[in-house]
Amino acid sequence: SQALQDDENEYHRRSAASALGKIGPEAKEAVPALIQVLQDDDKYACRYCATSALGEIGPDAKEAVPALIQVLQDDGGVRWNAAEALGQIGTPEAIKEAVPALIQALQDEDSNVRSSAAWALGEIGEDAKEAVPALIQVLQDEDEGSYVRTSVVETLGKIGEDVKEAVPALIQALQDDGNEYRRRSAASILGRIGLEVK
């Protein structure tokens, strides 16, 4: 943690953040120092390593959620990494406050951000129900990249059975999509929704 505060040497800070990420959950005492690194506007590499480390620490990094939301909204370079870290922190109780920012990130110009945001919403699960309309919109975008749409279908499945409004988009994915895995996932979700989609 002390090396993270070395303002004179960015390499030391980046290496420390990276090492803490490799340690994982046992590095939870470093979370406050990693949050400080996120507030350093000028050090892209340090912020990247700090977001990665917070994700690797997982649920014990839940106090970093507000700072990660801020990065997701403000920073061009590490937005996708912030979304991924939110998903890795994972427990719905810890990150459900991030749902509005993740919904907004589904419209990001960077496909990596959109895909990571969709994945993180899936990790939240049922508590991300309010994201369903935005997820449907992404799924229906014919210009959207294949892996983003795959993340969206997976997320709809994780949100649960209460995604009936997504049925038309899932049927379209089932009929029109060239991706076999995504078609299988769409069929599985439709099956779980059950009789109401007959």
N, C-alpha and C positions, 0 to 999 in steps of 0.2 A: 504493500500500500504506500509506503514511503516514497518509492521510486515514481509513483504516479504523480507526485507533487513536485517533481524535479522540473521546474520551469525552464531551466537552462538547457536541458538536453531532451529533445523530442524523442530521440531513439530510445532512451531509457524508459520514457513514459509508455511508448508504444510496445516495447518489449515486456514491460511489467504487465500491461493490460492483456497482452497475448498470453503470457504465462498464467495469469489468474484465470483466464478462460479455460486453459488446459487443466487447471486444478479442479474447476467445476464447482459443485455445490459447497465444497469445503472452503471455498474462498469467499463465503458470504460476508465476512467481516469487512471485505474491501468494497462492498457496494456503495457506501457513501463517497469514497474516493473516486470510484468509477463514475458516479453521478456528476462529480465536479468536472471530470474530464469531458463529459458530454456538453458542458457549458463553454468549452473552449472553441470559439468560432473559427479560429485560424488553423487548427490542426486536424485536417481531414483524416489522416492515417491514425492518429490517436483516438479520434471519435469512432472510427470504424472498429478498431480493436476493442474499445470500451463497450460498444453496443454488442459485439460478439461475445465478450466476456460475460456481460449481464445475462445474455441468453443462455450461455452454458451454465451459469450458476443456477438458473431455473427459478422455481417458485420462491426461493429464498431471496430473490432480487425484486420482490414485488414493490418495495419502496421506490424503485426506479421507474415505475410505470408513468408517473406524471412527466418525468424528464424525457422518457422515450417517446411519449405522445408529442411533446414539444419538438423533438428531433424529427419525428414523422411529418409534422406540419411545416417545419421551417427549413430543413437542410436538404439541399439538392443532392449531395454526395452520398449520404448514408441513410436515406429514407427507407429503402428496401430492407436494409439491415436492422433498422429500428422496428419495422413491422415484424420481421422474423424473430427478433428478440422478444417482442411482446407475445408471440405465439409460443415461444419456448418457455417463457415464464408460466404460461399455460393455464393455471387454474382459473376457471371462470370468475370466481370471487375476486381474484387479484387483478384481472385485466378487463373486466366488462366495462369499466369506465372508458376504455380505449375504443369502444365500438363506434362512436360517431367519427372519430379521427380515421379509423380503418375504413369506414364507409366512404369517407371523402377520398381516401387513398385509392379506392377502386377506380377513380376517375383520373388518376395521375398519368402524366404523359409517358412515364417510364413503365414498361411492361413488367420489369422485375418488381417494382413497387406494387403494381396491381396484383401480381401473382402472390407475393408475400402477404399482402393485406388479406386476400381471399383465404389463404392458408391459416393466418392468425385468427380470422373470424371462425373458421372451422374448429380451431382449438378451444374457442370460447363455447361453441356448441349452442345449446338451446337459448342461452342468454343473448345470442346474436340474432334473434329472430327479426329484429327491426332492419337488418341488413338485406333481407330477402329481396325486396324490390330492386335494390342496387345490384345485387348478384344476378338477378334475372336480366337486367339491362346489359350487363357485361356478357352474359351467356349468349344473348341474341345478337351481339355485335359481330357481323360477318367479317369485319376486318381484324377482329381480335385474334391474337396469337393462340396457337394450339395449347401451349402449356398453361396459359392463363385460364382458358375455358375449362381445362381439366381440373385446375385448382377450384374453380367455381362449382363444378359438379360435385366434387368431393366434399366441399364445404356445405352445400345444400344437404347432402346426405348426413353430415355430422350435426347439422342444426336439428334434424329429426323429422318426424312425420308431419309436423305442422308447417309444411311448405307447399300447401295445395295450390297456392297462386303461381307456383313455379311449374305446374304440370304442363301447360302448353309449350314452354321453353324446353322442358325435359323431353317431351314428345318430339319436338323439332330436332333436338340433339340425337335422339334415338333414330330418327329417320334420315337425317341429312348429314350427320357427322361422319367423316372418314376415319376417325380415331376409334379403334375397337375398344380400347380400355374405357374411354369416355362413354361410349354407347352402353357398355356393360354396366357402368356405374349409374347411368341414367335409368336403365331398366331396373336395377336393384332398388333405387329410391322409389320409383313408381310402384314397385311391388310392396315396399314397406308402407307407402301411403294407403294402399289397399283398395277396398271396394269402391271408395268414393271417386276413383279415377277411371272406372270402367268405361 
